[in-house]
Amino acid sequence: MPCLNEARTLGGCVQAAQACIDSHSLNAEIIVADNGSTDGSQQIARSLGARVVDVPARGYGAALMGGIEAARGEFIIMGDADQSYDFGQGMAFVQRLREGHDLVMGSRLPRGGGSIEPGAMPWKNRWIGNPTLTTIGRILFRTPVTDFHCGLRAFRKASYQQLGVRTTGMEFASELAIKASLRGQRICEVPITLHKDGRDRPPHLRPWRDGWRHLRFMLLLAPLWTLIAPGLALMLAGCVLGAIVSLGPVTAAGVTFDVHTLLAASLMVIVGYQALTIGIAARIFAMREEIGPPSPVMLRLFSHLTLELGLIVGALVAAAGVGLIGWLVARWGLAGFGNLDVGRTLRPMIVGATLTAIGVQTVLMSFFYSMLGIQNRRAG
C-alpha cells in the first residue's frame, strides 16, 4: 500500500487485508510503502502488524517500487490506502495468479463487470479520462483490459522484475500495464467495486494533470502510431502531389495546381520524412532499452539498415539534389547571371532542394541510428 498521510483510512485498509489473509490461511505480509507521512501513518501501520518500508523518493510510482522491492512474497497485490478499494477482495486476484496469469487488473467499470458507488469517482474521470485512456491503451498496445488505470491489481513479482518499470509518478500504472502487454505476459481482469474514499482532504490525484501525464507516456511509447505511420503517410502524399505538378501546372475541376502546390508538396515530404526517421530512432531506442520485444519486421529492417548503406543512399540522394541545383546555377551563369524565367526554373530548384534535404537527413540519421545501436558492455 503506497502511503502519504493516510492516518484516517490506513488502519481500515490494513485490517481488511489482514482479514483476507486470515480467512484464506494465506502465507502473506502487509507492506505499507510510506512516502514521508507526517500524520503518524507509520505508527498506525506498525501497531496493526504491517511492515513499514520508508521510501524517501517522492511519487506514487516511487513508493510502489520501494514496497515491491522489499516484498518477500511470490505474489503482490497493490492498492491505494484510502479505502476506495476493498482488500477483502484480494483472494480473487490470488486465484487468478495461481491459474498462471502474470498480471491481474481490477475493473471498476460496468463493461468489465465492476461497479462504482455514487460519489466514488469524479464524472470527468468516469466518463472522459478512464474511457479515453483505456481505449488508447487497447489500440496502441493491445492491452486486454477494460479499466486501464484501476489502482487495485496483482502480479507475480518475478514477472514484474522482467519489465524494468521506471516511472516514479502516476505513470507507473500505465507503464506496468503497457510493458506487460508488450512482453506478452498473461493478463486478465477481476471485477471490483470502487468505494468512496474515506479521506477528509483532496486526493493526491490531479485528474487533468495526471491524465495528460498518462496520455503523454502512452504516446511516447508508441512511435509507430505517433510518428512512423503519420510521417510515412504525409511523405507519400507529398511525393504523389509533387510528382503530379513537378513538370508543369495541372488543372482539375477548374482549379489549377502550380508551383505553389509543388512547394507545399516539398514541405510535406521533408516534414513527413523527419517524423518517419525520428520514429525509427525512437523504436531503436525502445528496443535497446528493452521496453518491448521487437517485431520480426523491425528486426529484418534493422539488419539491413547499416551505417554504410545509409551513407551511400543519403549521399546519392543529396548529390542528385545538389546536381540539379548546380545545373540551374550553370544555366544562370551562361545567361550572365541576369533574370531567370521563374516559371521554368523554380520547379527544378524546389525538387533539388527537397532531394538535398532528404539526402542530408538520411546521412545524419544513419550516424544517429548507429550511435543508438551501440550496445553498452560491462567490464567483466
C-alpha positions as CSV (number, residue, x, y, z in Angstrom):
1,M,0.0,0.0,0.0
2,P,1.6,3.3,-1.0
3,C,1.0,5.8,1.7
4,L,1.3,9.6,2.2
5,N,-0.6,10.9,5.2
6,E,-3.3,8.3,5.2
7,A,-3.8,8.1,9.0
8,R,-7.6,8.4,8.6
9,T,-8.0,5.4,6.3
10,L,-4.9,3.3,6.5
11,G,-6.0,1.3,9.5
12,G,-9.1,0.1,7.8
13,C,-7.1,-1.0,4.7
14,V,-4.6,-3.0,6.8
15,Q,-7.4,-4.7,8.8
16,A,-9.3,-5.6,5.6
17,A,-6.1,-7.1,4.1
18,Q,-5.4,-9.0,7.3
19,A,-8.9,-10.4,7.4
20,C,-8.5,-11.7,3.9
21,I,-5.2,-13.3,4.8
22,D,-6.6,-15.0,7.9
23,S,-9.8,-16.2,6.3
24,H,-8.0,-17.9,3.4
25,S,-4.9,-19.0,5.5
26,L,-2.5,-17.2,3.2
27,N,1.2,-17.0,4.0
28,A,1.4,-13.3,3.4
29,E,2.6,-10.0,4.7
30,I,1.2,-6.4,4.6
31,I,3.6,-3.8,3.4
32,V,3.0,-0.1,3.8
33,A,5.4,1.9,1.5
34,D,5.5,5.2,3.3
35,N,6.4,8.2,1.2
36,G,7.2,10.6,4.1
37,S,4.0,10.8,6.1
38,T,3.8,13.3,8.9
39,D,0.5,12.3,10.4
40,G,1.5,9.1,12.2
41,S,0.6,6.7,9.5
42,Q,3.7,4.7,10.1
43,Q,2.8,4.1,13.8
44,I,-0.7,3.0,12.8
45,A,0.5,0.5,10.3
46,R,3.1,-1.0,12.7
47,S,0.5,-1.2,15.5
48,L,-1.7,-3.4,13.3
49,G,1.2,-5.7,12.3
50,A,2.1,-4.2,8.9
51,R,5.7,-3.8,7.8
52,V,6.5,-0.2,7.0
53,V,9.1,0.5,4.3
54,D,10.3,4.1,4.2
55,V,10.6,5.3,0.6
56,P,12.4,8.7,0.6
57,A,12.0,9.3,-3.2
58,R,8.6,11.0,-3.6
59,G,6.0,9.9,-6.0
60,Y,3.2,7.2,-6.4
61,G,5.4,5.0,-8.6
62,A,8.5,5.5,-6.3
63,A,6.5,4.4,-3.3
64,L,5.2,1.3,-5.1
65,M,8.6,0.4,-6.5
66,G,10.1,0.7,-3.0
67,G,7.4,-1.5,-1.5
68,I,7.6,-4.1,-4.2
69,E,11.3,-4.4,-4.0
70,A,11.1,-5.0,-0.2
71,A,8.3,-7.6,-0.6
72,R,9.2,-11.2,0.1
73,G,6.2,-12.9,-1.5
74,E,5.8,-14.5,-4.9
75,F,2.5,-12.7,-5.5
76,I,2.0,-9.0,-4.9
77,I,-1.3,-7.1,-4.6
78,M,-1.1,-3.3,-4.7
79,G,-3.9,-0.8,-3.9
80,D,-4.4,2.7,-2.5
81,A,-4.6,3.2,1.2
82,D,-7.7,5.5,1.1
83,Q,-10.3,2.7,1.5
84,S,-11.6,3.2,-2.1
85,Y,-10.6,-0.4,-2.7
86,D,-11.6,-3.4,-0.6
87,F,-8.6,-5.5,0.2
88,G,-11.0,-8.2,1.3
89,Q,-11.4,-9.0,-2.4
90,G,-7.7,-9.9,-2.6
91,M,-8.3,-13.7,-2.9
92,A,-9.9,-13.3,-6.3
93,F,-6.7,-11.9,-7.5
94,V,-4.6,-14.6,-5.9
95,Q,-6.7,-17.3,-7.5
96,R,-6.1,-15.8,-11.0
97,L,-2.3,-15.7,-10.3
98,R,-2.4,-19.3,-9.2
99,E,-4.0,-20.1,-12.5
100,G,-0.9,-18.8,-14.3
101,H,-1.6,-15.2,-15.0
102,D,1.2,-12.7,-14.7
103,L,-0.9,-9.5,-14.2
104,V,-4.4,-9.3,-12.8
105,M,-6.2,-6.0,-13.2
106,G,-9.2,-4.9,-11.2
107,S,-12.1,-3.5,-13.3
108,R,-14.3,-0.8,-11.7
109,L,-16.3,-0.2,-14.8
110,P,-19.6,-2.0,-15.7
111,R,-18.2,-3.2,-19.0
112,G,-15.7,-5.2,-17.0
113,G,-18.3,-6.4,-14.5
114,G,-17.3,-3.9,-11.9
115,S,-19.2,-1.1,-10.2
116,I,-18.7,2.4,-8.9
117,E,-20.5,3.6,-5.8
118,P,-22.2,7.1,-6.0
119,G,-19.6,9.8,-5.5
120,A,-16.6,7.4,-5.7
121,M,-15.3,8.7,-9.0
122,P,-15.5,12.2,-10.4
123,W,-17.6,12.5,-13.6
124,K,-14.6,13.6,-15.7
125,N,-12.6,10.5,-14.6
126,R,-15.5,8.1,-15.2
127,W,-16.9,9.4,-18.5
128,I,-13.8,11.1,-20.1
129,G,-10.5,10.2,-18.6
130,N,-10.8,6.4,-18.0
131,P,-12.7,5.5,-21.2
132,T,-10.3,7.6,-23.3
133,L,-7.1,6.4,-21.8
134,T,-8.3,2.8,-21.8
135,T,-9.3,2.9,-25.4
136,I,-6.0,4.4,-26.4
137,G,-4.1,1.7,-24.4
138,R,-6.2,-1.1,-26.0
139,I,-5.5,0.3,-29.5
140,L,-1.8,1.2,-29.2
141,F,-0.7,-1.8,-27.1
142,R,-3.5,-4.3,-27.4
143,T,-3.9,-4.4,-23.7
144,P,-6.8,-6.7,-23.0
145,V,-8.4,-4.7,-20.1
146,T,-11.5,-2.6,-19.7
147,D,-10.1,-0.3,-16.9
148,F,-6.6,0.7,-17.8
149,H,-5.9,2.7,-14.6
150,C,-7.5,0.7,-11.8
151,G,-5.3,1.0,-8.8
152,L,-6.1,-2.4,-7.4
153,R,-4.1,-5.0,-9.2
154,A,-1.9,-8.0,-8.6
155,F,1.1,-9.6,-10.3
156,R,3.9,-12.1,-9.9
157,K,7.0,-10.4,-8.5
158,A,9.2,-12.4,-11.0
159,S,7.1,-11.1,-13.9
160,Y,7.2,-7.6,-12.6
161,Q,11.0,-7.7,-12.4
162,Q,11.2,-8.6,-16.1
163,L,9.5,-5.4,-17.1
164,G,12.1,-2.8,-15.9
165,V,9.4,-0.4,-14.7
166,R,11.0,3.1,-14.1
167,T,8.4,5.9,-13.8
168,T,8.1,7.3,-10.3
169,G,4.9,9.2,-10.7
170,M,1.3,8.3,-11.6
171,E,2.5,7.0,-14.9
172,F,3.6,3.8,-13.0
173,A,0.1,2.4,-13.5
174,S,0.3,2.9,-17.3
175,E,3.8,1.6,-17.6
176,L,3.1,-1.6,-15.7
177,A,0.1,-2.5,-18.0
178,I,1.9,-1.4,-21.2
179,K,5.1,-3.3,-20.6
180,A,3.2,-6.4,-19.5
181,S,1.3,-6.3,-22.8
182,L,4.4,-5.6,-24.9
183,R,6.2,-8.5,-23.2
184,G,3.3,-10.9,-24.0
185,Q,2.6,-11.6,-20.3
186,R,-0.8,-13.2,-19.4
187,I,-3.2,-10.5,-18.3
188,C,-6.8,-10.8,-17.0
189,E,-9.3,-8.8,-15.1
190,V,-11.3,-9.2,-11.9
191,P,-14.5,-7.2,-11.4
192,I,-14.3,-5.0,-8.2
193,T,-16.3,-2.2,-6.5
194,L,-14.9,1.2,-6.2
195,H,-15.9,2.8,-2.9
196,K,-16.0,6.5,-2.0
197,D,-12.7,7.1,-0.3
198,G,-12.5,8.0,3.4
199,R,-10.2,10.9,3.2
200,D,-11.1,14.3,4.7
201,R,-8.8,16.1,2.2
202,P,-8.5,16.3,-1.6
203,P,-6.9,13.2,-3.2
204,H,-3.3,13.3,-4.4
205,L,-4.5,12.6,-7.9
206,R,-5.0,15.7,-10.1
207,P,-7.3,14.5,-13.0
208,W,-6.2,16.8,-15.8
209,R,-2.5,17.0,-15.0
210,D,-2.1,13.3,-14.2
211,G,-4.4,12.3,-17.1
212,W,-2.1,14.2,-19.5
213,R,0.9,12.6,-18.0
214,H,-0.6,9.1,-18.6
215,L,-1.6,10.1,-22.2
216,R,1.9,11.6,-22.9
217,F,3.6,8.5,-21.6
218,M,1.5,6.2,-23.8
219,L,2.1,8.3,-26.9
220,L,5.8,8.3,-26.3
221,L,5.9,4.5,-26.1
222,A,4.0,4.2,-29.4
223,P,6.2,5.8,-32.1
224,L,4.7,3.6,-34.8
225,W,1.3,5.3,-34.4
226,T,2.5,8.8,-33.3
227,L,5.5,9.3,-35.7
228,I,6.2,6.5,-38.2
229,A,2.7,5.9,-39.7
230,P,1.7,9.6,-39.9
231,G,5.2,10.6,-41.2
232,L,5.1,7.9,-43.9
233,A,1.6,8.9,-44.9
234,L,2.5,12.6,-45.1
235,M,5.7,11.8,-47.1
236,L,3.9,9.6,-49.6
237,A,1.1,12.2,-50.1
238,G,3.7,14.8,-50.7
239,C,5.6,12.6,-53.2
240,V,2.4,11.9,-55.2
241,L,1.3,15.5,-55.2
242,G,4.8,16.7,-56.1
243,A,5.0,14.2,-59.0
244,I,1.8,15.5,-60.4
245,V,2.9,19.1,-60.6
246,S,6.6,18.7,-61.0
247,L,6.6,19.1,-64.8
248,G,4.0,21.8,-65.1
249,P,0.6,23.2,-63.9
250,V,-2.3,20.8,-63.7
251,T,-5.9,21.8,-63.8
252,A,-8.7,19.7,-62.2
253,A,-12.3,20.7,-61.6
254,G,-11.5,24.2,-62.6
255,V,-8.7,24.5,-60.1
256,T,-5.1,25.0,-61.3
257,F,-2.3,23.4,-59.2
258,D,1.0,25.1,-60.0
259,V,4.4,25.8,-58.4
260,H,2.9,26.8,-55.1
261,T,1.4,23.3,-54.8
262,L,4.9,21.9,-55.6
263,L,6.3,23.9,-52.7
264,A,3.7,22.6,-50.3
265,A,4.4,19.0,-51.5
266,S,8.1,19.6,-50.8
267,L,7.2,20.7,-47.3
268,M,5.1,17.6,-46.8
269,V,7.9,15.3,-47.9
270,I,10.5,16.9,-45.7
271,V,8.3,17.0,-42.6
272,G,7.0,13.5,-43.2
273,Y,10.5,12.1,-43.6
274,Q,11.7,13.8,-40.5
275,A,8.8,12.3,-38.5
276,L,9.5,8.9,-40.1
277,T,13.2,8.9,-39.2
278,I,12.7,10.2,-35.7
279,G,10.1,7.5,-35.2
280,I,12.5,4.8,-36.3
281,A,15.1,6.3,-33.9
282,A,12.5,6.1,-31.1
283,R,11.8,2.4,-32.0
284,I,15.5,1.6,-31.9
285,F,15.8,3.2,-28.5
286,A,12.8,1.3,-27.2
287,M,14.4,-2.0,-28.5
288,R,17.7,-1.2,-26.9
289,E,16.1,-0.3,-23.6
290,E,14.0,-3.5,-23.7
291,I,10.7,-1.6,-23.4
292,G,9.1,-4.3,-25.6
293,P,10.1,-7.2,-27.8
294,P,10.9,-6.0,-31.4
295,S,8.6,-7.2,-34.2
296,P,10.1,-9.5,-36.8
297,V,9.6,-6.8,-39.5
298,M,11.6,-4.3,-37.5
299,L,14.4,-6.8,-36.9
300,R,14.7,-7.6,-40.6
301,L,14.6,-3.9,-41.4
302,F,17.3,-3.0,-38.9
303,S,19.5,-5.9,-40.1
304,H,19.8,-4.1,-43.4
305,L,19.9,-0.5,-42.2
306,T,23.7,-0.3,-41.8
307,L,25.6,3.0,-41.4
308,E,27.4,2.3,-44.7
309,L,24.1,1.8,-46.6
310,G,22.6,4.9,-45.1
311,L,25.7,7.0,-46.0
312,I,25.7,5.7,-49.6
313,V,21.9,6.2,-50.2
314,G,21.9,9.6,-48.4
315,A,25.0,10.8,-50.4
316,L,23.4,9.7,-53.7
317,V,20.1,11.5,-53.0
318,A,21.9,14.6,-51.8
319,A,24.2,14.5,-54.8
320,A,21.1,14.3,-57.1
321,G,19.7,17.4,-55.5
322,V,22.9,19.3,-55.5
323,G,23.4,18.3,-59.1
324,L,20.0,19.7,-60.1
325,I,20.7,22.9,-58.3
326,G,24.1,23.1,-59.9
327,W,22.6,22.7,-63.3
328,L,20.3,25.6,-62.6
329,V,23.2,27.7,-61.4
330,A,25.2,26.9,-64.5
331,R,22.3,27.9,-66.7
332,W,22.1,31.1,-64.7
333,G,25.8,31.7,-65.3
334,L,25.5,31.1,-69.0
335,A,22.7,33.7,-69.0
336,G,25.1,36.2,-67.5
337,F,23.5,36.0,-64.0
338,G,20.6,38.0,-65.2
339,N,16.9,37.5,-64.6
340,L,15.7,33.9,-64.9
341,D,12.4,32.6,-66.0
342,V,10.9,31.8,-62.6
343,G,8.2,29.6,-64.1
344,R,10.8,27.3,-65.8
345,T,13.5,27.3,-63.0
346,L,11.6,27.3,-59.7
347,R,10.2,23.8,-60.2
348,P,13.7,22.1,-60.5
349,M,15.0,24.3,-57.7
350,I,12.3,23.0,-55.4
351,V,12.9,19.4,-56.4
352,G,16.6,19.8,-56.0
353,A,16.3,21.5,-52.6
354,T,14.0,18.7,-51.4
355,L,16.3,15.9,-52.5
356,T,19.3,17.7,-50.9
357,A,17.4,18.0,-47.6
358,I,16.3,14.3,-47.7
359,G,19.8,13.1,-48.5
360,V,21.5,15.1,-45.8
361,Q,18.8,14.0,-43.3
362,T,19.5,10.3,-44.3
363,V,23.2,10.7,-43.7
364,L,22.7,12.4,-40.3
365,M,20.1,9.9,-39.1
366,S,22.3,7.0,-40.2
367,F,25.0,8.2,-37.9
368,F,22.4,8.6,-35.1
369,Y,21.0,5.1,-35.7
370,S,24.5,3.7,-35.4
371,M,25.1,5.5,-32.2
372,L,21.8,4.1,-30.8
373,G,22.7,0.7,-31.9
374,I,26.0,0.6,-29.9
375,Q,25.4,-1.7,-27.0
376,N,27.0,-0.9,-23.7
377,R,29.2,-3.7,-22.4
378,R,30.0,-4.1,-18.8
379,A,33.6,-4.9,-18.0
380,G,34.0,-8.4,-16.8
